[in-house]
């Protein structure tokens, strides 16, 4: 029976909270802490969200905090759910709090760039945390995509050695032990600091679960008095807006700038990317409260939809879309293929259905996107090939975890999800993904 859980700190990631539990509880191994926290030890806890909690841990946490408050104030939920439609937003909050659902099923989560694929920290926040609490912790505000400066202190964030991606072998890496670089480099460009403050304000603002005002409509009226829209309101100069935004943010060293296709799809109501909204808003000097607390009337929303709906007025340039989407699809396909897109770390088969879901593309769209189609084809494999890769992956995981102790087919079966009746198709393919010794060892276990 778990009887102790430390207090969660302001803006602390739940992952950070669990890391501190591992330290404070006296658990000898990461495996023991995982067993305390998770419903199943093979269900890796999420860096950005919560994970499927073990019953005793869930009971203890519910006595301390509201699960919905934890999702809203201690996960990256606002980054992904703030601008999605109201009903989807409500359902996402419910499933995250009570069903421990994989967030990839609730909203779009694109792979991280090289800057954001590790947990970040502010050296001055670390110093303050140690003085106030006796230890450092991972702040979620620092993990916002494209956040490079601490909005509180105005210094550049450090990238830690802790991956921000799902890992196959999960360990607890507390900030106290991984924030040793406390050199301070202050930002000299006030625009960089203002942008970090803008991101933080949008991220931290209370989320609205009452009004359903599409972000596309909010953006439309916010742009109506800018040079990027005709006075009639019927035409937007999206290409020029994209080029100007990319030039502007290139000087701020922002690694992921909004592409034309991303901006078009935001206006169409097909995508709701936090970073894209913030880049447009900041560049056009749109107050952040217009995005987080819009005041459009039902009449204005109808007018935007009926009079200016871009699907009929301004078709997407699919050549540009193909060019912009290809590197994103490459990252998505690779992470599905190698398992880093999954909470369990298990490699999956890269199917059209998964690609369409992750990139929020309409069905059959790859047929008209030659660069994207070529990338997809490189990752295409048969089901038996995927099953063979899963078995090799599971064997390697168990070999590392068991550290010389015996494990069985049932262990591989549980981890890989592959059924025994498929082995006649799988065994001939194992050599494609493992050396001869590993293949022989696997066959000895599963035969």
Secondary structure, DSSP 8 states (H G I E B T S, - for coil): ---------TTB-HHHHHHHHHHHHT-SSHHHHHHHHBSSTTS---SSS---B-HHHHHHHHHHS-HHHHHHHHSSHHHHHTTS-HHHHHHHHHIIIII---GGGTS------TTTSEEEE-HHHHHHHHHHHSS---BSGGGSTT--B-TTT-BB-EEEEEE-S--SS-----HHHH-------B---HHHHHHHHHHHHHHHS---SS----HHHHHHHHHTTSTTB-TTSS-B-HHHHHHHHHHHHHTTT-SS---HHHHHHHHHTS---HHHHHHHHHHTT--THHHHS----HHHHHHHHHHH-HHHHS---HHHHHHHHHHHHHHHHHHHHHSTTSTT-------HHHHHHHHT--TTGGGG-HHHHHHHHHH---HHHHHHHHHHHHHHHHHHHHTTS---HHHHHHHH---GGGHHHHGGGGGGTS-HHHHHHHHHHH-
